[in-house]
Amino acid sequence: MKKFIIKTSVYILLILVMLEMLIRLFHLYTEDPPRIIDEYGVEKRKPDHNGYSVTGNRNQNFSEFNINKDGFNSYREYNPTENKIEVAIIGDSFIEGFHQDYNKSIGKKIEDSITEIEIYEYGYAGYDLANQLHLIKSYKEQFKLIDVIVIYLNYESDLSRSKYTPNTDRVAMLSSNLFKIRDNIKLLSFTSKIGVLDPVKAFITGKAFTEENEGGYKTNEVDQVEKKIKRDLKYLNNFISLVNLYGYDKDKTVMLLDSRKTSSNFLAYCDANNYNYIDFASTFENSKKPTTLIYDWHWNDHGRTLIAELLSNYLKRKLNQKINE
């Protein structure tokens, strides 16, 4: 019995070592550059990190990232001056662009179309409007020199709060020894990514013992409508509060949004109060090719190209207006 246990333990160890080597050899694991909160309270990536982001269960998307000195995934450094034309694009993981090689980003596609401008991409997974407006205010000296600001607004997730608070708990958790061990042992990183460890995570966090909502079946269409009305009112009030708190330059700021997922009342408010926005709903609807990845809702290369074309057309009009003034 003792020999059996020893042999079994040795075989299991060898199998684990072999799996670790295979995962490293074929780079099936993803790399997540460290997150920090800087002296202004802005959450971003730790500067000067390079690596590869791997998504999908079978290495379906393999892309290189490059975190610049400002802490954002970009092919360039940010150095705005009065003698150049600079455009800032601010948003969440859709703008951060870990699903695309950093040198094929939306900003790079725009620069290829308009060679006389520089695009600065301030993308970070999890950013909402509070993050975005706080960032602009915190880096006000930098943004004074930037000519156009594009804010990607995902209405369904970006207006849930009226004030920015740094997510110190998340940054601390992701910097903990537990996550460092996971990142260094690629087998753990890979199995975590594909969901093998989800039951273990649920057990550790206590979610495995949480019962499903028994009242879920009681909801009806009237309840859903009432909830939507309350949500939309809350989101609009949060938008107004954020703008009043952090400021909003209407002359050089434009929102990028999808009207299919945005409240008509919110859009009406923007129209009535001169908040400019670019709506990509019809562009995506009319596309004959898929605009998102096959395993999640992030834009694929074609979707990013369509977004870049929309922004390029908008920026060309802005440049022509500036020339004619």
N, C-alpha and C positions, 0 to 999 in steps of 0.2 A: 504493500500500500504506500509506503514511504517513497519507494522508487517511482511508483506511478505518479505521485504528486509532484516529485522533482522533475520527472521527464515532461509531464504536462505543463508545468510552469516554464520550463526551458523552451518548449515548443511555442507556447503562447508568446513568450518574450521575443523569440526569433521572428514569429509572424508579425508582431507589432513593429519590430525594427525594419523588416522587409517592407511593410506598408508605408512606414515613415519615409524610407528611401525612395519608394516609387512615387509617393506624393510630392516629394522634393524634386525628383528627377523630371516629372512631367508638369511641375509647377501647378498643381491642382488647388493649391491654397491661395487665398487672397491676402493682400497686405493692406493694413489700415494705418496710414500715417498718424502719429500721435496728435492729440488734440490739446489745445492750451486755451487759457483765458488771459489775455494780455492786460497791461496796466490800465487800459481804458474800459476793461470789462467786456471786450469783444471776444467771442468764442471763435476760434479758427484752428487751422492746422499748424503744427510746429514747422517753422521755416526750414527750407533746404532738405527736403526728403524726396527721394525718388523710389519708384517701385512699380508693381503691377497689381491691378485690381482684377480679380477673377470672380465672375458671377455665373450663375447657372450650375446645375448639378454635374455637368460633364464638360466643364471648361468652355461653356457656350459663348462666353464673352471674355476676352483676354485683352486688357488695354493698359497702357503705360500712363502713369501720372507723374507730375513734376510740381512739387510745392515750392513756390518762389519765396523770396525774402519777406514778402508781406503775409505769407501764410495761406496762400490760395493756389489751387491747381491751375497752372498757366504756362504757356510757352514763352512768356516775357516777364520782365520786371516792370514795376509800376513807377513811372517817373514823370508825372504830369507837369507841363510848363505852359506858360502863356503863349509860346510860339508854335504849339502843336494843337491838333484837334484830338481830344481823347473822349472815349465813351466808356462808361462803367455799366456792366451788366451784373445785377445783384440777384441772388436767388438761392434756392435749396439744392438738393442733389441733382436736379435737372440742369442746373447751371454749373455746378461743381464738375459734372461731366466725367465721373470715373468709369462710365460705360463706353468711353471713347478715348482713343489715344489723345494725349494733351495737345499734340500738334495738329489735330484734326477737329478741334473744338468749334463751337459756334462762333466764338470770337475770331478764330483763325479764318474760318470761312468768310466772315464779314470783311476782314482785312484783305483777303484775296480779291474781294469784289470792289472794295474801296481802298486803294493803296495809300491814300493820304491821311488816314486816321489810325489811331491806336486803340485797341479794345482791351479794357481791364476787366477781368472776370472775377467777381467776388462771390464765388459759390461755395456753399457749405451745407452738408446734409443736415436737415432739421431747421434751417433758417425759416422764420416766419416774418411777417411785416414788422413786428417789434424788433427783431434782430436787425433787419435791414435798415430801418430808420435810425436805430441806435448807432449802427455802424457809420452811417453817413454823418451823423452829428459828432460822433467821436473822432472821426478822421476829417473834420470840417476843413482843415487847411489843405488837405489833399483834394477834397471834392470841390473846393472853390475853383480850382484850376481845371476840373473836368467839365467838358462842354455839354454832354448829354448823359442822363442817368436813366437806365432801363431797369425797372423793378419787376421781376417775375412774381406774379401774384397767383397762387393757387388758393382760390376763394375758400374751398372746403377745409383747408387746414391752416391758413395763414392769418386768420383774424380772430382767433380764440382768446386772445388776451389783450388788455389795454395798456400794458406797461411791460418793458423789458426787464427781465431778471436773469442774470447769468446762470446757466445750468451747471453749477459747480459739482453737484452730485454725480452727474453723468461723466464729467471729465475725470473726477476722482476715481470713479468706478473703473473706467477704461484704462486708467493708469495704475490700477492696483496690481499686486503680485499675482493674483488669480488670473487676470487677463494677460499678464506678461508671460505666464506659464503657457497659457493657451496659444499665444502667438508664436512662442518659441518651439512648441511641439506641434508640427504641421499636421500630424494626424488628428490631434484635437481640434485644430482650426478647421480642417476639412470636414470632419464629422459634425462639428457645430454648424457649419455653413449649410450642409445638406439636410439638417434636421434630425440627425441620429440622436443627438444629445438633448432634444427638446423635452422628453419625459424626465430626464435628470434635472434639467433647469426648472421644470415645473415643480418637481419634488423639493428642490432647494428653496425656491421662492415661496412655496406653499400653495401655488396655483393648482396643484394636482388635487387638493382637497376642497377646492372651491366649487360649489354646486352651480349648475347653470341657472340662469334667471327663470324662475318658475312663472313669472308674470309675463313672459315674452309673448305667449300666445294670445294674451288679452288685448294687445295693441290692435288698432284698426286704422282705417284711412283717415278718419277725422283726427285721431291723435297725432298721426304723422304730419298732417297739415299744420296743426297747432304748434307742434315742435319746430317745424320748419319756419313758421312765422316768428316764433320766439328767437330761434337761432339767427335768422336774418337781421332782426332788430338788434340783437346783441352784437353781431359782427359789424353792423353799420356804426353803432355807438363806439365800438372798439376802434374802428378806423378813424372816426372823428377825434377820439381821445388821443390816439397815437400821433396824428397829424398835429394836433394842438401842443402836445408834449415835446415832440422832437423836431417839428417843422417839416415843410414839404415845399420844395421849389417847383411850382407848377410850370414855370417857363422852360425848364430844362429836364423835367422828369416825366417819364411816360411809363405806364404799367403794361406789361405783357400778360395777357390772360386768355382763358378759354371761356367764351360766353355760354357754352353748353353747360358748364359747371358753376356758373356765377349767377347770383340772384339778379333778377331783372330790376328789382328796386335799388340794388347797389349800383348797377350800371346807370339807372336813371339819375341817381344822386350824383354820380361822377359827371354825367352829361350836363346836369343843371349847374354844377359848381366848377366846371372847367378843369376837371382832372382828366388828362389825356390818357388813352389806352390803345393798345394794338391788340385786336382780337384775331387769334389764329384758328378759330373754330371752323370757319368755312374752308380755309386752306387745307386743314386736315381731313375734313369731310369729303372734299372733292379729290383727294389724292387717290390714285389708282393703286399705289403701293402701300403696304403697312407703314405706319409712322412710329410704332412702338416695338420694343423687344418682344420676343415670343413668350417670355416667361415673367415679365412684369410690365408696368406701365411707363417706364422711362423711355424717352425718345430714342429711336435707333438712328443710324447715320442719315437715312432719308428724312426722318422727322426733323433732325437737327439742321439739315440742309434747307428745309422749308422754313424753319424759324429764322435761319440766317438770311434767307432771301427776303422775308418780310421786314426784318430789321434793317437790312441794307437799303431797301426801297424807302423806308421811313427816314433813314439817315441821309440819303441822297436828297430827299425833299427838304430836310432841315438845312443841309449845306447850301442848297440853292437859295433858300430864303435868306440865309445869312449873307450870301454874296450879293443879293439884290437889295439888302437893307442899306 
